[in-house]
Amino acid sequence: MELIKVAATSRSTAVAGAIAGVMREKGQVDVQAIGAGAVNQAIKAVCIARVYLEEDGIDIVCVPMFVEVQIGDQERTAVRLCVQRRWTDVEIS
Amino acid sequence: MELIKVAATSRSTAVAGAIAGVMREKGQVDVQAIGAGAVNQAIKAVCIARVYLEEDGIDIVCVPMFVEVQIGDQERTAVRLCVQRRWTDVEIS
């Protein structure tokens, strides 16, 4: 799984481009952010990527969750946004 | 559609409880936030609500988008998180 790490200083349009690129190629991507500024940039990037991908007929959703990550010798709680195609997991039996 | 407005000072667990309540009853809810602090609380609330609702067998996703809102005489850009059951819209013809 590709992981895009977002900082408070990341440009949301640049992150959106990265999300859209991975979504087109792999169909899913995880976006990770620590702290309010970074989480804000990450979610804005998903908003923008959704518009980019709509043009390709790709409908995305995101599943937000907390994950514990090790930064140096510290454990921090990150927000991970699992970006997926809306219907990726549909199975009709 | 129910709309939950989140501020930077909102408690994410309280917002999560509200999201979970509306999701159980109506199956979808919009969560709206303006500014990095509020967006962070909103997304954290969705993370927590996801855990609450998993216990009920309800799998949620969120679709983030920008919306223009009028605050007094100013137009502001808000982030709206459309929280939905994962498969709400599935139609099999």
Backbone of each chain as ProteinMPNN parsed JSONL, in Angstrom:
{"seq_chain_A": "MELIKVAATSRSTAVAGAIAGVMREKGQVDVQAIGAGAVNQAIKAVCIARVYLEEDGIDIVCVPMFVEVQIGDQERTAVRLCVQRRWTDVEIS", "coords_chain_A": {"N_chain_A": [[0.844, -1.208, 0.0], [0.61, 2.146, -0.925], [1.884, 4.979, 0.82], [1.218, 8.247, 1.594], [2.744, 10.865, 3.131], [1.761, 13.668, 4.916], [2.498, 17.028, 5.692], [2.061, 19.964, 7.783], [2.985, 21.997, 6.274], [2.766, 21.106, 3.702], [1.725, 21.479, 0.297], [-1.633, 21.552, -0.569], [-2.654, 21.109, -3.127], [-0.528, 19.858, -4.422], [-0.305, 17.513, -2.956], [-2.801, 16.493, -3.554], [-2.496, 15.948, -6.284], [-0.655, 13.869, -6.12], [-2.172, 11.952, -4.732], [-4.218, 11.52, -6.616], [-2.727, 10.472, -8.728], [-1.73, 8.014, -7.668], [-4.151, 6.775, -7.119], [-5.239, 6.451, -9.68], [-3.472, 4.579, -10.684], [-3.205, 2.465, -8.805], [-5.555, 2.222, -7.402], [-6.009, 2.5, -4.687], [-4.941, 4.349, -1.781], [-3.039, 5.344, 1.059], [-3.164, 8.117, 3.217], [-1.361, 10.053, 5.409], [-1.235, 11.951, 8.42], [-0.023, 14.083, 11.007], [-1.098, 16.018, 13.608], [-3.02, 19.096, 13.768], [-2.698, 21.018, 11.661], [-1.5, 19.547, 9.622], [-3.388, 17.504, 9.247], [-5.512, 19.001, 8.32], [-4.45, 19.935, 5.839], [-4.233, 17.477, 4.584], [-6.895, 16.555, 4.366], [-8.002, 18.537, 2.816], [-6.538, 18.075, 0.529], [-7.626, 15.612, -0.248], [-10.208, 16.43, -0.871], [-9.671, 17.976, -3.157], [-8.434, 16.103, -4.825], [-10.567, 14.421, -5.284], [-12.106, 15.904, -7.058], [-10.329, 16.06, -9.253], [-10.293, 13.323, -9.923], [-12.903, 12.71, -10.47], [-13.178, 13.635, -13.016], [-12.036, 11.596, -14.398], [-13.87, 9.686, -14.074], [-13.664, 8.349, -11.697], [-14.749, 7.559, -8.557], [-14.195, 8.53, -5.362], [-13.867, 7.575, -1.893], [-13.177, 8.178, 1.586], [-11.697, 6.581, 4.385], [-11.302, 7.346, 7.561], [-8.906, 6.841, 10.15], [-7.309, 6.284, 13.351], [-3.828, 5.831, 13.818], [-0.999, 4.438, 15.468], [2.182, 5.755, 15.412], [5.748, 5.55, 15.178], [7.942, 8.038, 15.915], [11.113, 8.827, 15.782], [12.121, 8.302, 19.031], [9.651, 8.51, 20.042], [6.168, 7.759, 20.494], [3.548, 8.571, 18.42], [0.214, 9.708, 17.738], [-1.273, 9.344, 14.709], [-3.42, 10.559, 12.08], [-4.863, 8.529, 9.749], [-5.909, 8.502, 6.465], [-7.631, 6.394, 4.574], [-7.83, 6.146, 1.306], [-10.052, 5.201, -1.135], [-11.493, 3.616, -4.044], [-14.988, 4.011, -4.516], [-16.426, 1.62, -4.844], [-14.68, -0.494, -4.631], [-14.512, -2.826, -2.997], [-16.734, -4.325, -3.491], [-18.413, -7.35, -3.655], [-20.158, -9.654, -5.447], [-21.968, -12.42, -4.884]], "CA_chain_A": [[0.0, 0.0, 0.0], [1.355, 3.412, -0.952], [1.59, 5.878, 1.937], [1.612, 9.633, 1.365], [2.81, 11.57, 4.419], [1.432, 15.08, 4.712], [2.898, 17.935, 6.768], [1.29, 21.21, 7.813], [3.542, 22.873, 5.225], [2.537, 20.515, 2.374], [0.724, 22.154, -0.532], [-2.724, 20.59, -0.725], [-2.804, 20.744, -4.552], [0.534, 18.895, -4.75], [-0.707, 16.238, -2.346], [-3.956, 16.024, -4.346], [-1.952, 15.36, -7.514], [-0.054, 12.583, -5.754], [-3.283, 11.033, -4.428], [-4.894, 11.178, -7.877], [-1.819, 9.608, -9.497], [-1.716, 6.66, -7.102], [-5.493, 6.203, -7.281], [-5.405, 5.999, -11.077], [-2.597, 3.443, -10.96], [-3.334, 1.332, -7.872], [-6.939, 2.1, -6.917], [-6.134, 2.902, -3.286], [-3.75, 4.985, -1.217], [-3.188, 5.84, 2.429], [-2.638, 9.467, 3.426], [-1.134, 10.115, 6.863], [-0.93, 13.287, 8.92], [0.063, 14.23, 12.471], [-1.326, 17.405, 14.022], [-4.174, 19.744, 13.132], [-2.335, 21.659, 10.395], [-1.246, 18.493, 8.629], [-4.666, 16.83, 8.976], [-6.27, 19.936, 7.475], [-3.905, 19.882, 4.48], [-4.518, 16.153, 4.03], [-8.307, 16.417, 3.991], [-8.176, 19.439, 1.668], [-5.97, 17.378, -0.642], [-8.587, 14.595, -0.695], [-11.291, 17.188, -1.533], [-9.199, 18.389, -4.489], [-8.206, 14.871, -5.605], [-11.892, 13.918, -5.665], [-12.492, 16.648, -8.269], [-9.452, 15.577, -10.338], [-10.605, 11.938, -10.293], [-14.246, 12.715, -11.049], [-12.993, 13.829, -14.459], [-11.689, 10.281, -14.938], [-14.94, 8.749, -13.733], [-13.296, 7.588, -10.496], [-15.471, 8.092, -7.398], [-13.439, 8.101, -4.186], [-14.306, 7.805, -0.519], [-12.052, 7.966, 2.482], [-11.984, 5.957, 5.678], [-10.307, 7.884, 8.48], [-8.648, 6.052, 11.367], [-6.095, 6.611, 14.09], [-2.762, 4.816, 13.869], [0.144, 4.83, 16.299], [3.425, 5.712, 14.621], [6.975, 5.811, 15.926], [8.744, 9.146, 15.348], [12.301, 8.781, 16.639], [11.819, 7.424, 20.176], [8.317, 8.862, 20.543], [4.981, 7.227, 19.831], [2.582, 9.643, 18.152], [-1.027, 9.277, 17.091], [-1.495, 9.964, 13.41], [-4.677, 10.274, 11.388], [-4.648, 7.937, 8.431], [-7.072, 8.524, 5.575], [-7.535, 5.341, 3.562], [-8.597, 6.611, 0.151], [-10.425, 4.02, -1.919], [-12.63, 3.76, -4.956], [-16.179, 3.748, -3.718], [-16.976, 0.263, -4.911], [-13.582, -1.454, -4.749], [-14.638, -4.088, -2.271], [-18.011, -4.998, -3.744], [-18.37, -8.712, -4.203], [-21.513, -10.184, -5.627], [-21.772, -13.884, -4.906]], "C_chain_A": [[0.874, 1.251, 0.0], [0.918, 4.284, 0.22], [2.124, 7.273, 1.607], [1.581, 10.348, 2.711], [2.657, 13.066, 4.172], [1.869, 15.88, 5.936], [2.017, 19.174, 6.711], [1.748, 22.158, 6.709], [3.345, 22.305, 3.819], [1.516, 21.347, 1.603], [-0.383, 21.157, -0.839], [-2.929, 20.195, -2.192], [-1.741, 19.721, -4.964], [0.193, 17.519, -4.181], [-1.878, 15.635, -3.131], [-3.495, 15.354, -5.633], [-1.361, 13.985, -7.245], [-1.133, 11.539, -5.469], [-3.944, 10.564, -5.727], [-4.033, 10.219, -8.697], [-1.832, 8.175, -8.988], [-3.081, 5.999, -7.278], [-5.704, 5.68, -8.694], [-4.652, 4.698, -11.31], [-2.944, 2.22, -10.108], [-4.742, 1.185, -7.296], [-7.118, 2.349, -5.43], [-4.822, 3.505, -2.802], [-4.059, 5.429, 0.211], [-2.498, 7.198, 2.539], [-2.528, 9.66, 4.936], [-0.702, 11.507, 7.299], [-0.907, 13.279, 10.436], [-0.105, 15.704, 12.809], [-2.373, 18.091, 13.166], [-3.837, 20.347, 11.764], [-2.144, 20.643, 9.288], [-2.54, 17.773, 8.258], [-5.52, 17.704, 8.058], [-5.767, 19.909, 6.031], [-4.264, 18.561, 3.805], [-5.971, 16.057, 3.55], [-8.627, 17.358, 2.821], [-7.653, 18.768, 0.39], [-6.936, 16.315, -1.158], [-9.765, 15.265, -1.399], [-10.898, 17.519, -2.978], [-9.015, 17.162, -5.389], [-9.532, 14.29, -6.098], [-12.363, 14.589, -6.953], [-11.65, 16.185, -9.462], [-9.949, 14.219, -10.854], [-12.007, 11.789, -10.863], [-14.162, 12.84, -12.57], [-12.62, 12.517, -15.159], [-12.764, 9.238, -14.64], [-14.621, 7.884, -12.522], [-13.909, 8.282, -9.281], [-14.756, 7.601, -6.14], [-14.17, 8.407, -2.879], [-13.071, 7.699, 0.357], [-12.528, 7.429, 3.818], [-10.909, 6.457, 6.642], [-10.138, 6.992, 9.708], [-7.393, 6.563, 12.066], [-5.091, 5.472, 13.951], [-1.646, 5.352, 14.758], [1.398, 4.705, 15.446], [4.598, 6.1, 15.52], [7.727, 6.938, 15.216], [9.96, 9.276, 16.259], [12.008, 7.829, 17.793], [10.449, 7.723, 20.775], [7.217, 8.147, 19.771], [3.99, 8.376, 19.656], [1.33, 9.042, 17.524], [-1.203, 10.066, 15.801], [-2.919, 9.699, 12.953], [-4.314, 9.692, 10.03], [-5.961, 7.95, 7.664], [-6.844, 7.46, 4.513], [-8.436, 5.751, 2.406], [-8.804, 5.416, -0.78], [-11.435, 4.42, -2.993], [-13.879, 3.379, -4.178], [-16.551, 2.278, -3.7], [-15.917, -0.826, -4.967], [-13.902, -2.832, -4.184], [-15.94, -4.831, -2.548], [-17.769, -6.4, -4.286], [-19.798, -9.202, -4.295], [-21.38, -11.686, -5.792], [-22.999, -14.559, -5.506]], "O_chain_A": [[1.77, 1.391, 0.832], [-0.261, 4.326, 0.571], [3.318, 7.457, 1.372], [0.536, 10.432, 3.356], [3.339, 13.646, 3.327], [1.64, 15.467, 7.073], [1.318, 19.411, 5.725], [0.988, 23.018, 6.265], [3.718, 22.952, 2.84], [0.559, 21.859, 2.183], [-0.117, 20.052, -1.311], [-3.335, 19.067, -2.474], [-2.017, 18.823, -5.76], [0.379, 16.496, -4.841], [-1.937, 14.424, -3.345], [-4.033, 14.32, -6.03], [-1.537, 13.054, -8.031], [-1.031, 10.392, -5.903], [-4.196, 9.374, -5.916], [-4.544, 9.268, -9.289], [-1.932, 7.232, -9.772], [-3.162, 4.802, -7.554], [-6.273, 4.607, -8.892], [-5.12, 3.821, -12.035], [-2.977, 1.093, -10.602], [-5.081, 0.131, -6.759], [-8.249, 2.407, -4.947], [-3.748, 3.218, -3.331], [-5.177, 5.833, 0.529], [-1.398, 7.398, 2.023], [-3.501, 9.451, 5.66], [0.098, 12.16, 6.629], [-1.674, 12.558, 11.075], [0.666, 16.542, 12.342], [-2.593, 17.732, 12.009], [-4.608, 20.201, 10.816], [-2.576, 20.853, 8.155], [-2.766, 17.464, 7.088], [-6.169, 17.207, 7.137], [-6.57, 19.865, 5.099], [-4.562, 18.524, 2.612], [-6.241, 15.542, 2.464], [-9.421, 17.018, 1.944], [-8.252, 18.883, -0.68], [-7.06, 16.13, -2.369], [-10.27, 14.75, -2.396], [-11.698, 17.359, -3.9], [-9.391, 17.178, -6.561], [-9.607, 13.735, -7.194], [-12.94, 13.943, -7.828], [-12.181, 15.946, -10.546], [-10.017, 13.992, -12.062], [-12.28, 10.87, -11.636], [-14.948, 12.247, -13.308], [-12.858, 12.349, -16.355], [-12.585, 8.053, -14.92], [-15.217, 6.824, -12.331], [-13.622, 9.448, -9.011], [-14.712, 6.399, -5.878], [-14.962, 9.344, -2.776], [-12.037, 7.189, -0.075], [-13.603, 7.773, 4.309], [-9.751, 6.049, 6.557], [-11.112, 6.457, 10.237], [-6.532, 7.191, 11.449], [-5.461, 4.298, 13.965], [-1.383, 6.554, 14.798], [1.641, 3.666, 14.832], [4.457, 6.864, 16.476], [8.102, 6.803, 14.051], [9.85, 9.777, 17.378], [11.681, 6.666, 17.56], [10.121, 7.258, 21.867], [7.315, 7.953, 18.559], [3.64, 9.062, 20.616], [1.384, 8.004, 16.864], [-1.271, 11.295, 15.809], [-3.549, 8.733, 13.383], [-3.556, 10.287, 9.263], [-6.988, 7.472, 8.148], [-5.972, 7.603, 3.656], [-9.662, 5.708, 2.518], [-7.859, 4.723, -1.154], [-12.135, 5.425, -2.867], [-13.833, 2.529, -3.289], [-16.947, 1.746, -2.662], [-16.223, -1.967, -5.314], [-13.609, -3.859, -4.796], [-16.222, -5.85, -1.917], [-17.022, -6.599, -5.244], [-20.548, -9.161, -3.319], [-20.75, -12.163, -6.736], [-23.038, -15.785, -5.615]]}, "seq_chain_B": "MELIKVAATSRSTAVAGAIAGVMREKGQVDVQAIGAGAVNQAIKAVCIARVYLEEDGIDIVCVPMFVEVQIGDQERTAVRLCVQRRWTDVEIS", "coords_chain_B": {"N_chain_B": [[-31.2, 16.429, 5.109], [-29.154, 15.806, 7.869], [-27.046, 18.164, 9.51], [-24.024, 18.503, 11.088], [-22.293, 20.886, 12.788], [-18.975, 21.677, 13.365], [-16.665, 23.037, 15.654], [-13.399, 24.441, 16.39], [-13.15, 24.191, 19.055], [-14.836, 22.148, 19.727], [-15.561, 19.049, 21.358], [-14.11, 16.083, 20.334], [-15.043, 13.533, 20.953], [-17.666, 14.004, 21.751], [-18.76, 15.013, 19.396], [-18.41, 12.739, 17.864], [-20.205, 10.988, 19.088], [-22.59, 12.226, 18.383], [-22.483, 11.975, 15.582], [-22.545, 9.175, 15.351], [-25.055, 8.651, 16.439], [-26.842, 9.892, 14.595], [-26.157, 8.481, 12.298], [-26.972, 5.88, 12.959], [-29.701, 6.257, 12.99], [-30.492, 7.586, 10.626], [-28.731, 6.902, 8.601], [-27.042, 8.507, 7.134], [-24.993, 11.465, 7.353], [-24.008, 14.884, 7.375], [-21.001, 16.551, 8.111], [-19.62, 19.522, 9.128], [-16.964, 21.898, 8.889], [-14.935, 24.752, 9.543], [-11.793, 25.984, 8.987], [-8.513, 25.0, 10.198], [-8.3, 23.914, 12.834], [-10.911, 23.184, 13.459], [-11.501, 21.425, 11.36], [-9.73, 19.398, 11.953], [-10.771, 18.472, 14.439], [-13.199, 17.542, 13.49], [-12.515, 15.446, 11.737], [-11.23, 13.725, 13.462], [-13.394, 13.105, 15.049], [-14.902, 11.599, 13.242], [-13.216, 9.397, 12.957], [-13.46, 8.303, 15.54], [-16.224, 7.84, 15.688], [-16.45, 5.885, 13.762], [-15.384, 3.674, 15.064], [-17.239, 3.396, 17.181], [-19.505, 2.717, 15.635], [-18.785, 0.453, 14.305], [-19.138, -1.465, 16.2], [-21.826, -1.807, 16.034], [-22.031, -3.036, 13.666], [-22.002, -1.326, 11.532], [-20.534, 0.045, 8.786], [-18.683, 2.771, 8.013], [-17.952, 5.366, 5.604], [-16.304, 8.344, 4.445], [-16.946, 11.219, 2.48], [-15.16, 13.8, 1.475], [-15.621, 17.266, 0.827], [-15.398, 20.601, -0.563], [-17.387, 23.352, 0.46], [-19.13, 26.386, -0.11], [-19.95, 28.709, 2.31], [-22.129, 31.041, 3.916], [-21.23, 33.32, 6.287], [-22.457, 35.546, 8.346], [-21.849, 38.494, 6.67], [-19.897, 37.472, 5.143], [-18.347, 35.258, 2.764], [-17.307, 32.034, 3.258], [-15.029, 29.28, 2.91], [-15.884, 26.07, 3.622], [-15.085, 22.817, 4.922], [-16.8, 19.969, 4.1], [-17.764, 16.931, 5.37], [-19.188, 14.219, 4.114], [-20.741, 11.749, 5.618], [-21.323, 8.379, 5.263], [-22.994, 5.185, 5.045], [-21.037, 2.426, 3.978], [-22.07, 0.983, 1.782], [-24.433, 2.16, 0.977], [-25.418, 3.229, -1.469], [-25.49, 1.193, -3.291], [-26.75, -0.355, -6.111], [-28.177, -3.06, -7.608], [-28.812, -4.171, -10.68]], "CA_chain_B": [[-29.909, 15.875, 5.564], [-28.678, 16.402, 9.124], [-25.735, 18.816, 9.404], [-23.369, 18.734, 12.378], [-21.25, 21.902, 12.632], [-17.901, 21.422, 14.321], [-15.739, 24.147, 15.887], [-12.082, 24.027, 16.891], [-13.299, 23.914, 20.487], [-15.74, 21.005, 19.928], [-14.924, 17.817, 21.822], [-14.265, 15.127, 19.243], [-15.862, 12.397, 21.398], [-19.068, 14.442, 21.744], [-19.159, 15.052, 17.984], [-18.474, 11.33, 17.423], [-21.47, 10.458, 19.584], [-23.657, 12.8, 17.554], [-22.391, 11.33, 14.261], [-22.993, 7.78, 15.481], [-26.5, 8.679, 16.662], [-27.544, 10.183, 13.336], [-25.9, 7.368, 11.368], [-27.835, 4.743, 13.322], [-31.107, 6.582, 12.75], [-30.786, 8.064, 9.265], [-27.844, 6.272, 7.62], [-26.05, 9.449, 6.597], [-24.932, 12.754, 8.044], [-22.957, 15.792, 6.924], [-20.246, 17.184, 9.189], [-19.033, 20.708, 8.484], [-15.947, 22.576, 9.698], [-14.204, 25.85, 8.889], [-10.507, 26.228, 9.637], [-7.719, 23.792, 10.468], [-8.606, 23.323, 14.139], [-12.243, 22.579, 13.374], [-11.412, 20.275, 10.449], [-9.044, 18.349, 12.715], [-11.731, 17.894, 15.391], [-14.234, 16.832, 12.722], [-12.012, 14.169, 11.19], [-11.016, 12.874, 14.629], [-14.724, 12.63, 15.446], [-15.304, 10.518, 12.327], [-12.392, 8.235, 13.359], [-14.031, 7.731, 16.765], [-17.565, 7.345, 15.343], [-16.254, 4.638, 13.015], [-15.201, 2.612, 16.067], [-18.549, 3.203, 17.833], [-20.479, 2.123, 14.719], [-18.317, -0.906, 14.004], [-19.758, -2.345, 17.205], [-23.191, -2.05, 15.557], [-21.949, -3.627, 12.33], [-22.186, -0.282, 10.52], [-19.236, 0.404, 8.218], [-18.867, 4.098, 7.419], [-16.915, 6.038, 4.823], [-16.657, 9.749, 4.334], [-16.636, 11.874, 1.209], [-14.895, 15.195, 1.82], [-15.756, 18.234, -0.271], [-15.489, 22.007, -0.169], [-18.65, 24.05, 0.207], [-19.1, 27.811, 0.232], [-21.017, 29.034, 3.267], [-22.268, 32.449, 4.257], [-21.135, 33.588, 7.734], [-22.729, 36.986, 8.382], [-21.77, 39.012, 5.3], [-18.706, 36.914, 4.503], [-18.392, 33.913, 2.213], [-16.165, 31.241, 3.727], [-14.968, 27.914, 2.391], [-15.925, 25.049, 4.665], [-14.919, 21.419, 4.52], [-17.939, 19.154, 4.494], [-17.527, 15.489, 5.328], [-20.441, 13.482, 3.977], [-20.529, 10.427, 6.223], [-22.317, 7.468, 4.682], [-22.693, 3.753, 5.122], [-20.202, 2.126, 2.823], [-22.746, 0.468, 0.589], [-25.77, 2.75, 0.884], [-25.893, 3.548, -2.81], [-25.383, 0.067, -4.21], [-27.96, -0.846, -6.783], [-27.863, -4.175, -8.499], [-29.951, -4.227, -11.618]], "C_chain_B": [[-29.491, 16.58, 6.856], [-27.284, 16.994, 8.906], [-25.2, 19.067, 10.806], [-22.229, 19.723, 12.138], [-20.227, 21.742, 13.759], [-17.022, 22.664, 14.419], [-14.414, 23.591, 16.4], [-12.157, 23.631, 18.364], [-14.244, 22.734, 20.775], [-14.953, 19.806, 20.458], [-15.187, 16.735, 20.79], [-15.101, 13.919, 19.678], [-17.352, 12.754, 21.4], [-19.591, 14.482, 20.307], [-19.313, 13.626, 17.449], [-19.785, 10.691, 17.865], [-22.643, 10.947, 18.757], [-23.668, 12.146, 16.164], [-22.965, 9.913, 14.338], [-24.514, 7.722, 15.646], [-27.271, 8.903, 15.37], [-27.349, 9.038, 12.337], [-26.807, 6.174, 11.675], [-29.273, 4.99, 12.881], [-31.401, 6.835, 11.271], [-29.861, 7.468, 8.199], [-26.888, 7.206, 6.916], [-26.116, 10.758, 7.355], [-23.795, 13.578, 7.441], [-22.325, 16.467, 8.131], [-19.475, 18.338, 8.564], [-18.082, 21.437, 9.429], [-15.269, 23.663, 8.87], [-12.923, 26.093, 9.676], [-9.847, 24.942, 10.1], [-8.101, 23.119, 11.791], [-9.936, 22.593, 14.115], [-12.223, 21.338, 12.477], [-10.755, 19.101, 11.175], [-9.996, 17.678, 13.72], [-12.778, 17.057, 14.659], [-13.734, 15.467, 12.254], [-11.71, 13.197, 12.335], [-12.351, 12.291, 15.101], [-15.189, 11.49, 14.539], [-14.51, 9.242, 12.637], [-13.033, 7.516, 14.551], [-15.409, 7.129, 16.478], [-17.473, 6.017, 14.59], [-16.116, 3.453, 13.969], [-16.532, 2.324, 16.776], [-19.476, 2.376, 16.931], [-20.077, 0.723, 14.277], [-18.962, -1.913, 14.957], [-21.21, -2.671, 16.838], [-23.205, -2.688, 14.169], [-22.188, -2.617, 11.213], [-20.81, 0.201, 10.071], [-19.39, 1.75, 7.513], [-17.656, 4.527, 6.584], [-17.26, 7.518, 4.843], [-16.169, 10.316, 3.009], [-16.42, 13.349, 1.533], [-15.051, 16.103, 0.604], [-15.749, 19.646, 0.293], [-16.897, 22.512, -0.438], [-18.475, 25.512, 0.615], [-20.256, 28.094, 1.176], [-20.964, 30.522, 3.596], [-22.199, 32.584, 5.776], [-21.29, 35.102, 7.879], [-22.706, 37.512, 6.954], [-20.541, 38.476, 4.56], [-18.974, 35.532, 3.921], [-17.123, 33.175, 2.649], [-16.207, 29.866, 3.072], [-14.913, 26.942, 3.568], [-15.553, 23.698, 4.066], [-16.148, 20.666, 5.014], [-17.579, 17.68, 4.321], [-18.885, 14.804, 5.261], [-20.187, 12.064, 4.473], [-21.682, 9.525, 5.795], [-21.988, 6.037, 5.088], [-21.944, 3.391, 3.858], [-21.031, 1.773, 1.593], [-24.124, 1.051, 0.335], [-26.307, 2.81, -0.547], [-25.856, 2.361, -3.784], [-26.748, -0.265, -4.813], [-27.529, -1.955, -7.724], [-29.06, -4.366, -9.414], [-29.99, -5.582, -12.315]], "O_chain_B": [[-29.478, 17.809, 6.921], [-26.45, 16.411, 8.213], [-25.831, 19.751, 11.611], [-21.306, 19.436, 11.376], [-20.576, 21.68, 14.938], [-16.675, 23.271, 13.406], [-14.32, 22.427, 16.791], [-11.345, 22.847, 18.856], [-14.432, 22.362, 21.934], [-13.814, 19.578, 20.053], [-16.333, 16.491, 20.409], [-15.802, 13.336, 18.852], [-18.197, 11.914, 21.089], [-20.709, 14.048, 20.029], [-20.229, 13.34, 16.678], [-20.403, 9.942, 17.109], [-23.571, 10.193, 18.462], [-24.728, 11.807, 15.638], [-23.767, 9.508, 13.496], [-25.178, 6.859, 15.071], [-28.236, 8.195, 15.082], [-28.279, 8.674, 11.617], [-27.341, 5.539, 10.766], [-29.974, 4.072, 12.457], [-32.407, 6.372, 10.733], [-30.181, 7.525, 7.012], [-26.013, 6.756, 6.177], [-27.147, 11.119, 7.922], [-22.758, 13.041, 7.051], [-23.017, 16.899, 9.053], [-18.758, 18.15, 7.581], [-18.361, 21.576, 10.62], [-15.059, 23.514, 7.666], [-12.959, 26.371, 10.874], [-10.509, 23.936, 10.358], [-8.212, 21.895, 11.857], [-10.07, 21.51, 14.685], [-12.849, 20.326, 12.793], [-11.176, 17.953, 11.026], [-10.018, 16.452, 13.83], [-13.192, 16.003, 15.139], [-14.439, 14.464, 12.362], [-11.909, 11.99, 12.196], [-12.425, 11.129, 15.501], [-15.798, 10.528, 15.009], [-15.058, 8.141, 12.589], [-13.136, 6.289, 14.572], [-15.729, 6.043, 16.962], [-18.316, 5.136, 14.762], [-16.654, 2.374, 13.722], [-16.91, 1.167, 16.953], [-20.147, 1.455, 17.396], [-20.926, -0.092, 13.917], [-19.284, -3.04, 14.582], [-21.755, -3.684, 17.277], [-24.267, -2.859, 13.57], [-22.532, -2.989, 10.091], [-20.023, 0.702, 10.874], [-20.133, 1.864, 6.538], [-16.521, 4.115, 6.822], [-18.37, 7.901, 5.213], [-15.116, 9.935, 2.496], [-17.373, 14.069, 1.831], [-14.658, 15.746, -0.507], [-16.051, 19.864, 1.466], [-17.521, 22.148, -1.435], [-17.76, 25.824, 1.567], [-21.404, 27.76, 0.883], [-19.911, 31.159, 3.557], [-23.033, 32.014, 6.481], [-20.366, 35.855, 7.573], [-23.462, 37.032, 6.11], [-20.191, 38.966, 3.486], [-19.719, 34.736, 4.493], [-16.008, 33.649, 2.428], [-17.272, 29.356, 2.727], [-14.004, 26.998, 4.396], [-15.69, 23.472, 2.863], [-16.491, 20.719, 6.195], [-17.144, 17.252, 3.252], [-19.64, 14.807, 6.233], [-19.498, 11.28, 3.82], [-22.855, 9.868, 5.947], [-20.848, 5.722, 5.43], [-22.179, 3.968, 2.797], [-20.724, 2.216, 0.487], [-24.901, 0.493, -0.44], [-27.467, 2.494, -0.811], [-26.158, 2.518, -4.967], [-27.745, -0.428, -4.11], [-26.619, -1.785, -8.534], [-30.165, -4.679, -8.972], [-30.871, -5.827, -13.139]]}, "name": "protein", "num_of_chains": 2, "seq": "MELIKVAATSRSTAVAGAIAGVMREKGQVDVQAIGAGAVNQAIKAVCIARVYLEEDGIDIVCVPMFVEVQIGDQERTAVRLCVQRRWTDVEISMELIKVAATSRSTAVAGAIAGVMREKGQVDVQAIGAGAVNQAIKAVCIARVYLEEDGIDIVCVPMFVEVQIGDQERTAVRLCVQRRWTDVEIS"}
